[in-house]
Amino acid sequence: MACVRLTDGQELLAFNDFYIGTKSHVSARYRLTVGNQTEIQSSSGIIVSTGAGSTGWLQSVYAGAAGVIEALGGTVIPPVNGGRLSWDSRQLIFSVREPFPSQTTGTNLIYGTVKERHPLTIESQMATDGVIFSDGMEADYLQFNRGTVATIGLADQSATLIAGVGE
């Protein structure tokens, strides 16, 4: 599972994935930090996927990226296992949706992994309507407005797969 912690102490867990962005179809603005690299970005949001969620929304991200590469004449080399992680993987995958390059925003940190002691840090630069929600539950969100810092990493809690029930 994944966990997001905000600077005000709020936390939210995700079994499948987090969405970090805006409530509407305007660009999200934020400062993204991965390890020792930081970049100011503008995009349609960020998806952070757990192992269990890597078969859902993240597959749509992969399909869109592959389609664009192929339409531009490139060759796609699929990731191992189609990019799917084991459901109990101890890493998360993040992907920036539709990153926008400009004089003030970059597009270098658009995909990567989040591991045990290497969280993803995002500082909101959105005046209003910034949100973080998990598992597609848009109505149950944390406000993520200017100055709020979100630290996303692996949750202390984990899911347990129960097989053979009812057999």
C-alpha positions in Angstrom: 0.0 0.0 0.0 1.0 3.6 -0.4 0.7 6.5 2.1 0.7 10.3 1.6 1.5 12.6 4.5 0.9 16.3 4.3 2.8 19.0 6.2 -0.4 19.6 8.3 -0.4 16.0 9.6 -3.1 14.6 7.4 -2.6 11.1 5.9 -4.3 9.1 3.2 -3.7 5.4 2.2 -4.0 3.9 -1.2 -4.5 0.2 -2.1 -4.2 0.9 -5.9 -3.1 4.4 -6.7 -3.0 8.1 -5.8 -3.9 11.0 -8.1 -2.2 14.3 -7.3 -3.5 17.3 -9.3 -6.5 19.6 -9.7 -10.2 19.1 -9.4 -10.8 20.4 -12.9 -9.1 20.2 -16.3 -6.6 23.0 -15.7 -2.9 22.4 -15.3 -1.6 21.3 -11.9 1.5 23.3 -10.8 4.0 21.8 -8.3 7.6 21.2 -7.4 8.5 17.5 -7.7 11.5 16.0 -5.8 12.9 12.6 -6.5 16.0 11.7 -4.6 18.3 14.7 -5.0 16.6 16.0 -8.2 13.9 18.7 -8.1 11.9 20.2 -10.9 9.0 22.7 -11.1 6.3 21.1 -13.3 3.0 21.8 -15.0 0.9 18.8 -16.0 -2.5 17.2 -15.8 -1.4 15.5 -12.6 0.6 12.7 -11.2 -0.4 9.0 -10.8 1.4 7.0 -8.1 0.6 3.3 -8.4 1.1 0.4 -5.9 1.8 -3.1 -7.1 -1.9 -3.9 -6.8 -2.8 -0.8 -8.9 -0.2 -1.5 -11.6 -2.8 -3.5 -13.5 -5.2 -0.6 -13.7 -4.7 3.1 -14.2 -1.0 2.7 -14.7 -1.6 0.4 -17.7 -3.6 3.2 -19.3 -0.7 5.5 -18.8 1.6 2.9 -20.5 -0.8 2.4 -23.4 -1.1 6.1 -24.1 2.7 6.6 -24.0 3.3 3.6 -26.3 0.6 4.8 -28.7 2.3 8.3 -29.0 5.8 6.8 -29.5 4.5 4.4 -32.2 2.5 7.2 -33.9 5.7 9.2 -34.1 7.5 6.3 -35.8 9.3 5.0 -32.7 9.6 1.5 -31.4 8.2 0.5 -28.0 10.1 -2.0 -25.9 7.5 -3.1 -23.3 8.7 -3.2 -19.7 9.2 -6.5 -17.9 5.8 -8.2 -17.3 4.1 -5.3 -19.1 5.0 -3.0 -16.3 2.9 -4.9 -13.8 4.4 -5.3 -10.4 3.5 -8.1 -7.9 0.5 -7.1 -5.8 2.7 -6.9 -2.7 5.6 -5.1 -4.3 7.6 -2.9 -1.9 7.9 -0.1 -4.5 5.6 2.4 -6.1 5.6 3.7 -9.7 4.9 7.4 -10.4 4.1 8.9 -13.8 3.5 12.5 -14.6 0.5 12.9 -16.9 0.9 15.2 -19.9 3.9 17.2 -18.6 4.2 20.7 -20.2 7.6 22.1 -21.0 8.0 25.9 -20.8 10.5 28.5 -19.7 9.6 27.9 -16.1 8.6 24.2 -16.0 10.5 21.1 -16.8 9.8 17.6 -18.1 12.8 15.6 -17.0 11.3 13.9 -13.9 8.2 12.2 -15.5 8.5 8.6 -14.5 10.2 6.5 -11.8 10.1 4.4 -8.7 9.5 5.2 -5.1 11.3 2.8 -2.7 11.4 2.2 1.1 13.6 5.1 2.1 13.3 7.2 -1.0 9.9 8.9 -0.9 8.4 11.2 -3.6 8.0 14.8 -2.4 5.6 17.2 -4.1 5.0 20.9 -3.1 1.8 22.4 -4.4 2.0 25.7 -6.3 -1.8 25.7 -6.9 -3.7 28.6 -5.3 -6.9 26.6 -5.2 -8.5 23.3 -6.2 -5.4 21.1 -5.6 -6.3 17.6 -4.5 -4.9 14.2 -3.7 -7.2 11.3 -3.7 -6.8 7.5 -3.7 -8.3 4.6 -5.5 -10.6 6.7 -7.7 -12.5 8.1 -4.8 -12.6 11.7 -6.0 -15.1 12.9 -3.4 -12.8 11.7 -0.5 -9.7 13.9 -1.0 -7.1 15.9 0.8 -6.8 19.6 -0.2 -3.4 20.2 -1.8 -3.0 24.0 -2.2 -0.1 26.3 -2.4 2.6 25.7 0.2 1.4 22.2 1.2 4.0 19.5 0.9 3.1 15.9 0.3 5.5 13.1 1.0 4.5 9.8 -0.7 6.0 6.5 0.2 5.2 3.0 1.1 2.6 2.6 3.9 3.4 0.9 7.2 0.2 -1.1 6.7 0.1 -3.8 4.0 -2.7 -5.7 2.4 -3.1 -9.4 2.8 -4.3 -11.6 0.0 -6.8 -14.2 1.1 -7.1 -17.1 -1.3 -9.4 -20.1 -1.3 -12.2 -18.5 0.7 -15.5 -20.3 0.1 -14.0 -23.3 -1.6 
